[in-house]
Amino acid sequence: MPRPLLRKTLGEVLRRVRLAQRRTLSEVADSAKISMPYLSELERGRKEASSEVLAAICEALRIELAEVLAEVGRILLAEQAAERSKVVQLHSVRVRTSVAPQRQSRPTGDVLALAA
């Protein structure tokens, strides 16, 4: 599975903050002096913002850039940890079999079993 893109996670955080403030794309875009379609593209993770544009958006949202980046970092780390926990490790176990179980067990072959 591909790693999440920074621009997508950053856009999701910016959108969440804007919606929590009950502000429209238009209001934030006007305040940041960027176009509304561009802000929409950023929020959807389709475009990457320059550091200057990102700073202007954070100022418009009245949040610290460092807080936004820290939140993005926490999300990315959590997603990586979740992906790592999905990895299944297989271990092999050898089981001896015998032809005549009623008599004294005499190994005649191996069976390879995989267990997760």
C-alpha positions in Angstrom: 0.0 0.0 0.0 1.4 3.4 -0.9 2.4 5.8 1.8 0.1 8.7 2.4 1.1 12.0 0.6 2.0 14.9 2.8 -0.1 17.3 0.6 -3.2 15.1 1.1 -2.8 15.0 4.9 -1.9 18.7 5.1 -5.0 19.5 3.1 -7.2 17.4 5.4 -5.9 19.2 8.5 -6.4 22.6 6.9 -10.0 21.7 5.9 -10.8 20.3 9.4 -9.6 23.5 11.0 -11.5 25.7 8.6 -14.7 23.7 9.1 -14.3 23.7 12.9 -14.2 27.5 12.7 -17.3 27.4 10.5 -15.7 29.4 7.8 -16.2 29.1 4.1 -13.5 28.5 1.5 -14.2 32.0 0.2 -13.6 33.7 3.6 -10.3 32.0 4.2 -9.1 32.4 0.6 -9.9 36.1 0.7 -8.1 36.5 4.0 -5.1 34.6 2.7 -5.1 36.5 -0.6 -5.3 33.3 -2.7 -8.0 32.1 -5.0 -10.9 30.0 -3.7 -10.3 27.2 -6.3 -6.6 27.1 -5.3 -7.5 26.7 -1.6 -10.0 24.0 -2.5 -7.3 22.1 -4.5 -4.9 22.4 -1.5 -7.6 21.1 0.9 -8.2 18.1 -1.4 -4.5 17.3 -1.6 -4.3 18.0 -5.3 -1.9 20.8 -5.1 1.2 21.5 -2.9 1.4 24.9 -1.2 4.6 26.9 -1.0 5.8 27.8 2.4 4.6 31.4 1.8 1.1 30.3 0.8 0.9 27.9 3.7 1.9 30.6 6.1 -0.8 32.9 4.7 -3.5 30.2 5.1 -2.4 29.6 8.7 -2.5 33.3 9.4 -6.0 33.5 7.8 -7.1 30.6 10.0 -5.4 32.2 13.1 -3.4 29.0 13.8 0.4 28.5 14.1 2.1 26.8 11.2 4.1 24.7 13.6 0.8 23.4 15.1 -0.5 22.4 11.7 2.8 20.6 10.8 2.9 18.8 14.2 -0.7 17.6 13.6 0.2 16.4 10.1 3.2 14.6 11.6 1.1 12.9 14.3 -1.4 11.7 11.6 1.3 10.3 9.3 3.0 8.5 12.2 -0.3 7.0 13.3 -1.0 5.8 9.7 2.4 4.3 9.5 2.0 2.4 12.8 -1.4 1.2 11.6 0.1 -0.1 8.4 2.9 -1.9 10.3 0.4 -3.6 12.5 -1.3 -5.1 9.5 1.8 -7.0 8.5 1.4 -10.7 9.1 4.4 -12.7 10.0 4.5 -16.4 9.1 6.4 -18.9 11.1 7.1 -22.4 10.0 6.5 -25.4 12.3 7.7 -28.9 11.5 5.4 -31.7 12.5 6.6 -35.3 12.4 4.2 -37.9 11.1 4.2 -41.7 11.4 2.6 -44.4 9.3 1.4 -46.6 12.2 0.2 -44.5 15.1 -0.8 -47.5 17.2 2.8 -48.8 17.3 5.7 -46.9 18.6 5.9 -43.7 16.7 8.4 -43.8 13.9 9.1 -40.7 11.9 8.4 -41.3 8.2 7.9 -37.7 6.8 7.6 -34.0 7.6 4.7 -31.8 7.3 5.3 -28.1 7.0 2.6 -25.9 8.6 2.4 -22.1 8.5 1.0 -20.2 11.4 0.2 -16.5 11.6 
